[in-house]
Amino acid sequence: MTDKLLIIIATGDKAKALTGLMYAKNALKRGWLGDVKVVYFGPSEQLMVEDADVASAAIEVASLGEAFACKAISDRENISEKIDEMGVKVEYVGTIISDYIKQGYVPMVW
């Protein structure tokens, strides 16, 4: 059994995003799993720059572990710089997600 988790925050729904981020924060902080990565994809990227609560949670998660946001989407929405300033790496995530899955990370999508 693996202890590697890939949390993908894709929702534009604030409550769902905050729930996923709460789990990510606690898994990282408390060492529930050996390795936790977080990827923001789609509507969650706009949410994280527009909503103060989601932004705060995203900044905290980024300070605890590795977090990425999709460059294709953030460039299209003109929010890449804002996301980068939160400590989230802005990169093309298709390959990143695929590689983590190949490495045995279990995807959990919120």
C-alpha positions as CSV (number, residue, x, y, z in Angstrom):
1,M,0.0,0.0,0.0
2,T,1.2,3.5,-0.8
3,D,1.5,6.4,1.5
4,K,1.8,9.0,-1.4
5,L,-1.2,11.2,-2.1
6,L,-1.9,13.7,-4.9
7,I,-4.6,16.1,-3.9
8,I,-6.2,17.8,-6.9
9,I,-8.3,20.9,-6.1
10,A,-10.4,21.5,-9.2
11,T,-13.7,22.8,-7.8
12,G,-14.9,26.3,-8.1
13,D,-17.1,25.7,-5.0
14,K,-15.6,27.4,-2.0
15,A,-16.8,24.9,0.6
16,K,-15.4,22.0,-1.4
17,A,-12.1,23.7,-2.0
18,L,-11.7,24.6,1.7
19,T,-12.5,21.0,2.7
20,G,-9.8,19.6,0.4
21,L,-7.3,22.3,1.6
22,M,-8.1,21.5,5.2
23,Y,-7.3,17.8,4.6
24,A,-4.1,18.7,2.7
25,K,-3.0,21.0,5.4
26,N,-3.5,18.5,8.1
27,A,-2.0,15.6,6.2
28,L,1.1,17.7,5.6
29,K,1.3,19.2,9.1
30,R,0.5,16.0,11.0
31,G,2.4,13.6,8.7
32,W,-0.6,11.4,8.1
33,L,1.0,10.2,4.9
34,G,4.6,10.0,3.7
35,D,4.3,12.4,0.8
36,V,1.5,14.8,-0.1
37,K,1.4,17.0,-3.3
38,V,-1.3,19.5,-4.2
39,V,-2.4,20.6,-7.6
40,Y,-4.8,23.4,-8.4
41,F,-6.6,22.8,-11.7
42,G,-9.4,24.6,-13.4
43,P,-12.0,26.7,-11.5
44,S,-10.1,26.4,-8.2
45,E,-7.3,28.7,-9.6
46,Q,-9.7,31.6,-10.1
47,L,-11.2,30.9,-6.7
48,M,-7.9,31.0,-4.9
49,V,-7.1,34.5,-6.2
50,E,-10.7,35.9,-5.7
51,D,-11.6,34.5,-2.2
52,A,-9.6,35.5,0.8
53,D,-10.4,32.3,2.8
54,V,-9.3,30.0,-0.1
55,A,-6.2,32.2,-0.7
56,S,-5.2,32.0,3.0
57,A,-5.6,28.2,3.0
58,A,-3.6,27.9,-0.3
59,I,-0.8,30.0,1.1
60,E,-0.6,27.9,4.2
61,V,-0.6,24.6,2.3
62,A,2.1,25.9,0.0
63,S,4.2,26.8,3.0
64,L,4.0,23.2,4.2
65,G,4.6,21.3,1.0
66,E,4.8,21.2,-2.8
67,A,1.9,22.8,-4.6
68,F,1.3,23.5,-8.3
69,A,-1.2,25.4,-10.4
70,C,-1.9,24.9,-14.0
71,K,-0.1,27.4,-16.1
72,A,-2.3,27.0,-19.2
73,I,-5.4,28.0,-17.2
74,S,-3.8,30.7,-15.0
75,D,-2.2,32.3,-18.1
76,R,-5.5,32.3,-19.9
77,E,-7.2,33.9,-16.8
78,N,-4.2,36.3,-16.4
79,I,-3.7,35.2,-12.8
80,S,-0.3,33.4,-13.0
81,E,1.6,36.1,-11.2
82,K,-0.9,36.3,-8.3
83,I,-0.8,32.5,-7.8
84,D,3.0,32.5,-7.9
85,E,3.0,35.2,-5.2
86,M,1.1,32.8,-3.0
87,G,4.0,30.4,-3.1
88,V,2.3,28.0,-5.5
89,K,4.4,26.9,-8.4
90,V,2.8,27.8,-11.8
91,E,3.6,25.1,-14.3
92,Y,1.9,23.0,-16.9
93,V,0.4,20.2,-14.8
94,G,-0.7,17.6,-17.2
95,T,2.7,15.8,-17.2
96,I,3.1,16.5,-13.4
97,I,-0.2,14.8,-12.6
98,S,0.6,11.9,-14.9
99,D,4.1,11.4,-13.5
100,Y,2.9,11.4,-9.9
101,I,0.2,8.8,-10.7
102,K,2.9,6.7,-12.5
103,Q,5.0,7.0,-9.3
104,G,2.2,5.5,-7.3
105,Y,0.6,8.6,-5.9
106,V,-3.1,8.1,-5.2
107,P,-5.2,11.0,-6.7
108,M,-7.8,12.5,-4.5
109,V,-9.9,15.1,-6.4
110,W,-11.9,17.9,-4.7
